[in-house]
Structure formats: structure tokens, C-alpha cells
Amino acid sequence: MTPTGPLPAYALYGEDSFAHSLDGLHLESIAARSRLHDWEIRPHRHALLFQILYMRRGRARLTLDAGKQMLRGPCVVGVPAMTVHGFQFDVRVDGWVITVSEATLPRLLDGADGLRDRLARPFVLGLMRGNALAQELGLAVAGLQAEFSGDAPWRRRALDAALLRLLLGLGRALPGPAPRVGAPPARALAHVQRYRALVDASYRRQPALAELAAAVGISGTHLNRACRRQLGRSALAVLHERILLEAQRELAYTAMSIKQIGLGLGFDDAGYFTRFFQRGTGSTPSAWRAAAMGPARGAGLADPAT
């Protein structure tokens, strides 16, 4: 059923307790869960979990936020918390789903300047079978799986090391500039990460940048400078991108009216919301929703030839 209110965030493995579990980590084969649902995981999102899908072989149709695409293994999909995702798998798919508590990542990635931010956006990473990157990521997943299913001494430390190996491999493989050597980015990066967390928590009321900058503990000018240095765009653009992303999610996955969506995102006037959305996407909300609800929404997997 299509939600008639804001898109919900679903719990998985008892999400609140999972976030504070001993490992903060869960692994299972793609088949283990998807075969229970006729190989389809409908679009949903999680508030506290970061997921990595490593598909070694097979095909799938991916929904990632408002986008849809076909996957062919080997590939890796990254799904940060609150990202809408869904899959239709071929029955011959082979791979793993790795679920990590969001609370684990700051501890694990402390000191790895830029890596946490690089992994904070959803991604699809295609791999070429047999090349060095595919082999390295495959070995990292295999090592993580072996430690997760085992009970060797110092298991928790070994899990941290195996997960960090995988995250470092992904961070190095994803496109984007590397952190600048010799510059002092750590403080600016911490400011930007704090700002983005505040935006995620408050974007629906469209807070003033001065309020957010004060909460970070810096001036608005300093905040803008940090965002441009770390993200390549202004602090206001970061806030607007988050509002726009949620608008796209709710247009695609809920039955709320355009006026309801606009009101829920802090727009008192439906016309202003429409103009805001059109500036950001080049399309009106109604046209964007019609395209998102087009034939691709209901299309199944083509029967793979191989």
C-alpha cells in the first residue's frame, strides 16, 4: 500500500536494539531474505542503518531514492541511513547484504578524513570480473563474512578490522577528490558533518542558516567556507538539496498531494513549493511524479540470457 503520510522509516533486526548490539553488524546472503519475499524487496528505508549490498553474480532491478537501474554482478551498492531502496532479484543472484549500525561508523572511521563523507551518499559501483578492485572487495567481504560467522579470539577487533578494510576499499574506489595532504581539513570536515546532521534533523522547518551555524559553533561565513571547501557547494545549497531529496521521495513513494508534501517541508504556499522544486529539478512536482510513476515502476526483471 502506498503511504498517505510522510514516507516511513522501517526497522530491521529490531533496529533500535541492533544499533546498540555487541557487533553493530549483520551479514546474510541476498537469497536468505529475498527468497522469502518472492525475490522482491519493496522500496523502504532505515533510520539507523547503513547497508552495503555486494552482488557477486546475477541481475537485479534497483530502486535507489528516486532512481531506477539494472544491476549486473559483480557490483556494490551503498545505502546510507534514510535512503529509499528496493530490489527485484533474479533467482540466480549470489551475494551478501552487510548491515552496519550508523553509530558504528564515526568510531570506526575516526581520523579517516573525508571517508565518512564519501560514504554518506548512496552509490552504485560496477566492477569488472577478475580485475584488482573486484578481487580486493571480494576478499574484504569474504574476510568479513568469515569473522562474522566465527568465534575466534578477539572477534570484535577482527570484525572492526575486516569492516574497515571493506570501507577503505570502497572509499578509494568511489569517484571524488582525495583529502588534501598538508591541509588542516579535520576541523572543517567535522563542522560540515555536524551541519549535515543538523540539516537532517531539522530540514522540514527550513531553519535559518544563522541558527544552524550557531548550533555548529561557527559563523555563517565560516560555515559557507567549510561547505564549499569540503562539498563544493554552499551551506544553503546543502539545505535545499536535502529538502528537494525528501520531496522527490514523497512524490515517488507516497500518495500525499503536492500541497501536503509542500506543507510538510515547510512551504506555506504551494506555488512557492512548485517553483522551488522546478528550480532544483527542471520539472514541476506533478510532472516529476508522473515520470516517477511511469512504466518502470511496475516492470519486472527480464529473464537473463546467462
N, C-alpha and C positions, 0 to 999 in steps of 0.2 A: 504494500500500500504506500502511496506517495504521501509523505508527511504534509500536514496542513499548517504546521508551525515551523519555526527555525529548525534547520537540519540537525538531528540529534547526534550526539557522540556516544557510541556504544562501548560497553565494557567487554573485555576479552580476558579469559582466565581469571575472572574476579579482579578487574583492572586495578582497583584501589589497593587491594592486598598484594597483588602481583608487584606493584611498584615498590613495595617495601619488603619483598621476599628476600630470601638468602642470596639468590643469584641475580635477581632482577633481569632474568634472561629465560627465554623459552625457545626451543627448536622443535620443529616437526616437519615431516615431509609434506610437500604440497598435496600429495594424494591423500594423506591421512585425514585431512579435514574436508577437502573439496569433494571427494567421492561421496561423502555423507550428504552433500547438497547438489547431487547430480552434476558435479564438476563446475558449478557456478557459485561464486561468492558475490552477492549483490553489493552495489555501492554502499559504503558505510565509512565511518571514521572513528578514531580513538583519541581520547583527550590526553592520555598519559603515556602512550606507547610509540616508539619508533620501530618501524619494521623494514626488514630487508628481504626481498624475495630473490633467491638465486635459482634461476631456471637453467639446468644443465642441458636438457633436451626437451623437445616438444614445442607446441604452439599454444598461444593464449591470446584472447582479446582483452586488452587492458583499458579500464576507465581510471584516469588519474586526474582528480579535480574535474575540470570541465572538458578535458581532452580524452580522446579515444584513439587507440592504435593497436596494431597487431604486433605480437612479440614472437620471436623465434629464438629458441635456445642455441647457444649459451647467451645469457644476458642477466643483468642485475637491475632490480627496481628498488629505489629508496622511497620510503613513505614516512615522512616526519609526522609527528602528532598533529591531529586535526586536519589531515589531508584526506579528502574523499578518494576512496579507491575501491575497485571491484574487478573481478576476473571471470572470464569464461575459459576454462581449460580444455584442451584436447585430452582425452583419456590416457594418452601415452606420455603425458608430461612427467618429467623427472627433475626433482629439485627440492629445495628446502625453504621454509619460512623461518626467519630469525626475528624474534620479538624482544625488544630491549626496553626497559623502563627509561623514560626520559630523564628520571632522576639520576640514572647511572652515568649518562653521557658527560655532564660537567666534571664529575670526579675523574672519569677515565681520560678525558681529553684535556685536562688542566695542563697548561703550558704549551699545547699544540696550537699556536696562534693561527687562526684562520680556518682550522679544520672543522670545528664545530659549526661555524657559519656556513662553510661549504656544504655540509651535510644537512643544513636546516631547510633546504628546499627540495621538493620531490624531484627525482631524476630517473631516467632510463639509460642504462649503459649497455650498449650492444658489444658483444665480444666475438672475436674470431676464433673458432675452434682450433686449439693447438698452439696459439701464439703465447708469448711470455706472460701477458697480462691475464689471459684466461686461465693459464696454468697456476699463476700465483694466487688469484682469487679462489680458484677451485681448491687449492691446497689449504688456504686460510679457512674456507668453510669446512673442509674435511677435518682440519685440526680442531676447530671449534666444536663440531659435532662429536668428535671422539672424547673431548674433555667433558662435554655436557652429559654424555651418556655413561661416563666412567665414574670411578670413585677413588682415583689415585690421590696420594697425599698432596696437600696444598692446592686442592682443586679450585678454590675460589680465585687464587692468584693466577692459576693456569688459564682459567676462563677469561679473566681480565686480559691476560697477555694475548690469548687467541683472538678475542674480540677486537682488541686494539690493532692487531695485525691486519684484520679484515678492514677495519675502518680507515687505517692508514693507506691500505691499497686502494680503496675506493676514492679517498681524498686525492691521492696522486693521479688517479685515472680520470677524474672528472675535469671538465674544462674550467678554466678560470685562472686568474693570475696567482702565482705563488706569493706567500708573505714576503715582504721586502726585507732583505738581510741588512742589518745595521740600523734600521729604523726602530723607533720605540712604539710598535703598534699595540702592545698588550693593553695599555690603558684605554686607548681609543676603541679597541675591539671590545673590551669589557663594557664601555659606555654604550656602544651600539647594541650589544647583546642585551643589556638591561633595557634599552629603549625599545627594542623589538618585543621583549617580554611584556613591557607596559602597553605597547600598542595592541598586542594580542589580548590583553586583559580588558582593554577599555575602548577599543575602536568603535563599538556600537554607539557610544555617546559623543564621538568625534571631539575628544578633548583638545584644548589649545596646546600648541607646541610649547609655549612657555611653561605650562603646567607639567608637561611630560619632561621637559629639560630640567625643571626644578626637582622632579622626583628622581631623575638620574643623578642630580647633584652638580650639574654644569649649566652654563648659559645656553640660550637658544643658538647663538652664533657658534659656540663650541660644538653643540650637538650637530648642527648642519655640517660643520667642517669634518667631524668624525664620520658622519654618514657618507659624505662624498668621498672621503679617503678609503673607507672600508667597503662601501657598497656601490659607489659610482653614481649616487643619486641623493637628492635632498631628503631631509627628515620628513618634510611634508609629503613627498612622493612615496616614502615608505608607508606612511599612514594611509594615503589614498589607495595604494596597491592592496593593502590588507582589506580595506572596505570593499574595493572592487572584487577581490577574490571571493569574499563571502557573498556578495551579490550574485556572482556567477554560480556559486554552489547552490544558493537557494533558488535561483531561476531554473537551474537544471534538475534539482532533486526534490523540490517541494512543490505543492500546489498553491502556495500563497500568491495573492495578487501582487502586481508590481507595486501598488501603493503600500500594501502591508510590508513588503520587503524594504521599501524605502524608509518607512516609518521605523522599522526595526533596526535600521542602520543609521538613524539619527537625522533623517531628512524630513523636515516638516512639510515640504512641498513636493508632490510627485513630479512636477515638471522639472524642479531642480535636480532631483534624483536622476531623471531621464537624461538631462544634459550632462551631468557628472558621468554617468555610465557611457554615454555616447563619446565623450571626450577620451575616455580611457580605452574604449574597445573599437570605436568606429562604427558601432551598431547601437540601435535602440534596445532597451531591455526586451521588448516584445519580439523584435526580430531575432535577437540573440537566443531567446528561449525557444522560438520556433526552430531555429537551426539545431540547437542542442537536443531537441526532442524529435529530430528527424529520423530517417530510416536506420541510421547507425545504432540508435538506442535499442532497437529490438533485434538487430541482426545477430545470428548465431555464428558459430565458427564454421568456416568452410572445412570440409573433410580433407585433412592433409594428404598430399600425394606421397609423402615419405614418412 
